[in-house]
Each structure stands twice: as C-alpha cells, then as structure tokens.
Amino acid sequence: MKLAVIEIGSNSIRTSVYRSSKKNRFKTLDRWREPVRLGKSIAQSRLLTNEQIEETIDVLKEFQNRIEKFEVDRISLIATAAVRLAKNQSQLIFAVLKETGLRLEVIDEKEEAYYDYVAVRNTMRIKDALIVDVGGGSSEISLAKKGRLKQGLSIPIGAISISDVYLTSDPIKESEIAKARKAINEHLDSLTWMKTPATFVGLGGTMRALASILNREGKRKKTLHNSVISCEQVDQLFERLLHVNNEERSQIRELSDGRYEVILGGILILSEIIKKTPSKEIRFSNFGVREGYVFNYFYKAARNKD
C-alpha cells in the first residue's frame, strides 16, 4: 500500500510518499517541501489572506502532479496550527476541495501532540521522553513514561508568532528578548509535570535547523536522527545568531529558505522549555507529526485487514 501525506504547516507545506511494509513499518519513497508562510498573517490577524490561500492551492496542485507518478492508494491532506488558529479556515477548506478535490483534515492540539509521541515511540528506543515540537504557529509538548503517553498538549506559540510579534528589530534588542521570554513563560509556568526526569526529545523545523547547523560545523555523520545537542550548544548558537542581522543570517545554508527570519523565536521557545526540565541535552528526532500520522494510519489499516 502507498500513502502520500501532505502537511500544511505554519512555515511550509511538506509532502512525503510512503510504502507500507511488514509490522506496520513503512519506507519513504520521496519527499518535498515548499516554504509558504501561513503563520505570518495568523500571528497578526488570525486570518489567512486570499494570496496565501491561492499560493497554498498552487503548491498543492504541484504536489499532486508529483505524487501522480507513484500511483498511491490514498492522499491524506492535514493541517496544523496556522490553519487551526485561522478564523477563516473554512474558506481554505472549501477552496482546496473545489480546486484540488482533496479534503483537508485540520489536526487538533491533542492529536498533534499524540502524533509526535507515536513517531518518537516507533523510531527511538526511549521509554521515558519529554517530546517537544517547536513549530511555526504552535509548540507541542508530550510526556511519555514507560513507553506510554501521560501528558500531551499544544501551546499557541511558535517560531513565527514569537518572532513576528516580539522580535521585530534588526538586529534584535535585548528588551525584545526579555518580553518574548515573559510571553513564553506565561504558557509554561503551569506545566509542572515537565520537571519529571525524562530524555528531552526535540523535533520540528527549529530543531532540525539547529541540528543541521551544529552537525555541519562539527563535521559529524550525516544522519541527524538521534543526534545529541547540549543545552550549552543551543545557548551559544542563539548568541551567535542574535548578534548578526537578518541579511547575515540568511547566508547560513540551513536558514536560507526563510527560516532565518524566525529561527531566534524558535530557539527561544526551545531554550525556555528546557529550563523547566532537569535535562542538559536534547536528542533530535527527524520524525514528527507526519510520520506519526502514517504509523497510526498503517497500524489501523493492518488491524482492519486482520
């Protein structure tokens, strides 16, 4: 069985094509990414613009054409925080169905955290994990103990929302950093369960960019999944990026696709979260919501077949 999953995020639209194998596992046949900043308008007005909707549909049509050669059994189209928070999400859902024939499934907060957990559970040998996914429009935090999900939620702050609302100067001012930290901690202070001893697992766009930069600079192996980054490395990279302007950040290969504008907001969220935990390092997962969705889908398909 072949499944294509298109994920509309706050910073980009990503697509992967998968083929199922035995024991509910799968192989990734191909993947694509197109930067589409839906989260930018959401942070300011909670509305998707007509231009963003048109751009989204153009990208979806392009991805449909690419998917066609794989002869998939199903295309699943899912959306996370940017669409979830949009007051006019129904406008996008209707336009997508009319123009592409695809039904858009908006993943709710708990589902998003759950799919992150499923992805980590199936790809990392970790029983106790605090799973943190810093996205563009939201951040998901889950706690697994002895391989079982104990807590899972989404907070409405992400790399784009923090960057666009608080970190607006170039270079960024210390006063803006202080205000952003305060706003982030207003969402974190009540989550006392984050103090539970567990392996800190980071995933999502911000974490992938961090791992890629540090991996390249350290001349480590190419495989990012399961690589470990110390909190000290995160803080040092943040300071380096903070003291250069947007133009200089855009020259960094891993940030050149527009992530340079929001990377500091994402790192700040990650840094404030880890301060609430006993962890001194982050283990990177290259698998997240999309893969969690796929694991869940193939598991259900196999169970129904049996």
C-alpha positions as CSV (number, residue, x, y, z in Angstrom):
1,M,0.0,0.0,0.0
2,K,1.2,3.5,-0.8
3,L,0.2,6.6,1.0
4,A,1.0,10.3,0.3
5,V,0.7,12.8,3.2
6,I,0.7,16.5,2.6
7,E,1.1,18.6,5.7
8,I,0.2,22.3,5.7
9,G,2.3,23.9,8.5
10,S,2.8,27.4,9.6
11,N,6.1,27.9,7.8
12,S,5.9,25.4,4.9
13,I,3.9,22.7,3.1
14,R,5.6,19.3,3.2
15,T,4.8,16.2,1.4
16,S,6.1,12.6,1.7
17,V,5.2,9.4,-0.1
18,Y,5.3,6.2,1.8
19,R,5.0,2.5,1.1
20,S,3.9,0.2,3.9
21,S,5.9,-2.9,4.8
22,K,5.5,-5.7,7.3
23,K,4.8,-5.0,11.0
24,N,3.2,-1.6,10.3
25,R,6.6,-0.1,9.2
26,F,7.0,1.9,6.0
27,K,9.6,3.2,3.6
28,T,9.7,6.9,2.5
29,L,9.8,6.9,-1.3
30,D,10.2,10.7,-1.8
31,R,9.6,14.0,-0.1
32,W,9.2,17.7,-0.9
33,R,9.0,21.0,0.9
34,E,7.8,24.4,-0.2
35,P,8.1,27.4,2.1
36,V,4.6,29.0,2.5
37,R,4.4,31.4,5.5
38,L,0.8,31.0,6.5
39,G,1.8,31.6,10.1
40,K,2.8,35.2,9.4
41,S,-0.7,36.6,8.9
42,I,-2.1,34.3,11.7
43,A,0.2,35.9,14.3
44,Q,-1.1,39.3,13.3
45,S,-4.8,38.9,12.4
46,R,-5.8,35.2,12.8
47,L,-6.8,35.4,9.2
48,L,-5.5,33.7,6.1
49,T,-5.2,36.2,3.2
50,N,-6.6,35.4,-0.3
51,E,-3.0,35.5,-1.6
52,Q,-2.0,32.8,0.9
53,I,-4.9,30.6,0.0
54,E,-4.1,30.9,-3.7
55,E,-0.4,30.1,-3.0
56,T,-1.4,27.1,-1.0
57,I,-3.6,25.8,-3.7
58,D,-0.9,26.3,-6.3
59,V,1.6,24.3,-4.2
60,L,-1.0,21.5,-3.6
61,K,-1.6,21.2,-7.3
62,E,2.1,21.0,-8.0
63,F,2.5,18.3,-5.3
64,Q,-0.5,16.4,-6.7
65,N,1.3,16.2,-10.1
66,R,4.5,14.9,-8.4
67,I,2.5,12.3,-6.4
68,E,0.7,11.0,-9.5
69,K,3.7,9.0,-10.8
70,F,3.8,7.0,-7.6
71,E,0.3,5.6,-8.1
72,V,-0.6,6.0,-4.4
73,D,-3.7,4.4,-2.9
74,R,-4.5,7.5,-0.9
75,I,-3.6,11.1,-0.4
76,S,-4.1,12.5,3.1
77,L,-4.0,16.3,3.5
78,I,-3.6,17.5,7.0
79,A,-3.0,21.0,8.6
80,T,-1.7,22.1,11.9
81,A,-1.5,25.3,13.9
82,A,-1.7,28.0,11.2
83,V,-5.0,26.7,9.7
84,R,-6.2,25.5,13.1
85,L,-6.0,29.1,14.5
86,A,-7.3,30.8,11.4
87,K,-10.8,32.4,11.8
88,N,-11.4,31.7,8.1
89,Q,-10.2,28.2,7.9
90,S,-13.5,27.1,6.3
91,Q,-12.6,29.4,3.3
92,L,-9.4,27.4,2.8
93,I,-11.0,24.1,3.3
94,F,-13.7,24.9,0.7
95,A,-11.2,26.3,-1.8
96,V,-8.9,23.3,-1.5
97,L,-11.8,20.9,-2.1
98,K,-13.1,22.8,-5.1
99,E,-9.7,23.3,-6.7
100,T,-7.9,20.0,-5.9
101,G,-10.6,17.6,-4.8
102,L,-8.7,17.0,-1.6
103,R,-10.4,17.0,1.8
104,L,-8.4,19.0,4.3
105,E,-8.2,17.5,7.8
106,V,-7.3,20.0,10.5
107,I,-5.4,18.3,13.3
108,D,-6.4,19.5,16.7
109,E,-3.9,20.3,19.5
110,K,-4.1,16.9,21.3
111,E,-3.9,14.9,18.1
112,E,-0.8,16.8,17.0
113,A,1.0,16.1,20.3
114,Y,-0.2,12.5,20.1
115,Y,1.3,12.0,16.6
116,D,4.6,13.4,17.7
117,Y,4.6,10.8,20.5
118,V,3.7,8.0,18.1
119,A,6.6,9.0,15.8
120,V,9.1,9.0,18.6
121,R,7.8,5.8,20.2
122,N,8.3,4.0,16.9
123,T,11.7,5.4,15.9
124,M,13.6,5.8,19.1
125,R,14.4,3.3,21.9
126,I,13.3,5.6,24.7
127,K,10.8,4.7,27.4
128,D,10.7,8.0,29.3
129,A,10.6,11.0,27.0
130,L,9.6,14.7,27.1
131,I,8.8,15.3,23.4
132,V,8.9,18.9,22.3
133,D,7.9,20.0,18.8
134,V,8.5,23.8,18.2
135,G,6.6,24.7,15.1
136,G,5.8,27.9,13.4
137,G,2.5,28.7,15.0
138,S,2.4,26.4,18.0
139,S,4.6,24.1,20.2
140,E,3.6,20.6,21.2
141,I,4.8,19.1,24.5
142,S,4.3,15.5,25.4
143,L,5.4,13.3,28.3
144,A,5.8,9.5,27.9
145,K,6.6,7.3,30.9
146,K,7.5,3.6,30.4
147,G,6.5,3.9,26.7
148,R,3.0,5.3,27.4
149,L,1.7,8.8,26.8
150,K,1.0,10.5,30.1
151,Q,0.6,14.2,29.0
152,G,0.2,15.8,25.7
153,L,-0.8,19.4,24.8
154,S,-0.2,22.2,22.4
155,I,0.6,25.8,23.3
156,P,-0.3,28.7,20.9
157,I,3.3,30.0,20.5
158,G,5.7,29.1,17.8
159,A,8.8,30.4,15.9
160,I,6.7,32.7,13.7
161,S,4.4,34.0,16.3
162,I,7.2,34.9,18.7
163,S,9.4,36.3,16.0
164,D,6.7,38.4,14.3
165,V,5.2,39.8,17.5
166,Y,8.2,40.4,19.7
167,L,11.5,40.2,17.8
168,T,10.9,42.9,15.2
169,S,14.1,44.9,15.3
170,D,17.1,44.1,13.1
171,P,19.4,43.4,14.9
172,I,17.1,42.3,17.8
173,K,17.1,44.3,21.0
174,E,17.6,42.8,24.5
175,S,14.4,44.4,25.6
176,E,12.5,42.4,22.9
177,I,14.1,39.2,24.0
178,A,13.0,39.9,27.6
179,K,9.4,40.5,26.5
180,A,9.4,37.3,24.4
181,R,10.8,35.2,27.3
182,K,8.0,36.6,29.5
183,A,5.3,35.7,27.0
184,I,6.7,32.2,26.5
185,N,6.8,31.5,30.2
186,E,3.2,32.6,30.7
187,H,2.3,29.4,28.8
188,L,4.9,27.2,30.6
189,D,4.8,28.0,34.3
190,S,1.8,25.8,35.0
191,L,3.3,22.7,33.3
192,T,4.9,21.4,36.4
193,W,5.0,17.8,35.0
194,M,7.9,18.9,32.7
195,K,10.1,18.6,35.8
196,T,9.8,14.8,35.5
197,P,13.1,13.1,34.7
198,A,13.0,12.0,31.1
199,T,15.0,12.1,27.8
200,F,14.4,15.5,26.2
201,V,13.5,14.8,22.5
202,G,13.3,17.8,20.2
203,L,11.7,17.8,16.7
204,G,10.2,20.2,14.2
205,G,11.6,22.9,11.9
206,T,13.5,24.9,14.5
207,M,15.2,21.8,16.0
208,R,16.0,20.4,12.5
209,A,17.7,23.7,11.6
210,L,19.7,23.7,14.9
211,A,20.8,20.1,14.5
212,S,21.8,20.6,10.8
213,I,23.9,23.7,11.6
214,L,25.7,22.0,14.5
215,N,26.1,18.8,12.7
216,R,27.8,20.6,9.7
217,E,30.0,22.7,11.9
218,G,31.1,19.7,14.0
219,K,31.7,17.7,10.8
220,R,29.7,14.8,12.2
221,K,27.9,12.0,10.5
222,K,25.2,13.0,8.0
223,T,22.4,11.2,9.9
224,L,20.7,13.7,12.1
225,H,18.1,11.4,13.7
226,N,19.1,10.5,17.2
227,S,21.9,13.1,17.3
228,V,22.5,14.8,20.6
229,I,22.9,18.6,21.2
230,S,23.8,20.0,24.6
231,C,22.0,23.0,26.1
232,E,25.3,24.9,26.1
233,Q,25.5,24.4,22.3
234,V,21.9,25.7,21.9
235,D,22.7,28.8,24.0
236,Q,26.0,29.5,22.2
237,L,24.3,29.3,18.7
238,F,21.5,31.6,19.9
239,E,24.0,34.2,21.0
240,R,25.8,34.0,17.7
241,L,22.6,34.4,15.7
242,L,21.4,37.1,17.9
243,H,24.4,39.4,17.2
244,V,24.1,39.3,13.5
245,N,21.4,40.9,11.3
246,N,18.8,39.2,9.1
247,E,20.9,39.5,5.9
248,E,23.8,37.7,7.6
249,R,21.5,35.0,9.0
250,S,20.1,34.5,5.5
251,Q,23.5,33.5,4.3
252,I,23.5,30.4,6.6
253,R,22.7,27.5,4.3
254,E,20.3,25.8,6.7
255,L,18.3,29.0,7.2
256,S,18.3,30.3,3.6
257,D,14.7,29.3,2.8
258,G,13.2,32.0,5.0
259,R,13.8,30.3,8.4
260,Y,16.4,32.9,9.2
261,E,13.6,35.3,9.9
262,V,12.1,33.2,12.6
263,I,14.9,31.0,13.9
264,L,15.6,33.1,17.0
265,G,11.9,32.9,18.1
266,G,12.0,29.1,17.8
267,I,15.3,28.7,19.7
268,L,14.0,31.0,22.4
269,I,10.9,28.8,23.0
270,L,13.1,25.7,23.0
271,S,15.5,27.2,25.5
272,E,12.8,28.4,27.9
273,I,11.1,24.9,27.8
274,I,14.3,23.1,28.6
275,K,15.0,25.4,31.6
276,K,11.8,23.9,33.1
277,T,13.2,20.4,32.9
278,P,16.2,18.5,34.5
279,S,17.6,17.9,31.1
280,K,21.1,19.1,30.0
281,E,20.9,17.9,26.4
282,I,18.4,17.4,23.5
283,R,18.1,14.3,21.4
284,F,16.9,15.1,17.9
285,S,14.1,13.2,16.1
286,N,13.8,13.6,12.4
287,F,10.3,12.2,12.6
288,G,7.2,14.1,13.7
289,V,3.5,14.7,13.1
290,R,3.5,13.5,9.5
291,E,5.3,10.2,10.4
292,G,3.2,9.7,13.5
293,Y,0.1,10.1,11.3
294,V,1.5,7.5,8.9
295,F,2.4,5.0,11.7
296,N,-1.2,5.4,13.0
297,Y,-2.8,5.0,9.6
298,F,-0.9,1.8,8.6
299,Y,-1.5,0.3,12.1
300,K,-5.2,0.8,11.7
301,A,-5.2,-0.5,8.1
302,A,-3.4,-3.7,9.2
303,R,-5.7,-4.2,12.2
304,N,-8.8,-3.8,10.0
305,K,-7.3,-6.2,7.5
306,D,-6.8,-8.8,10.2
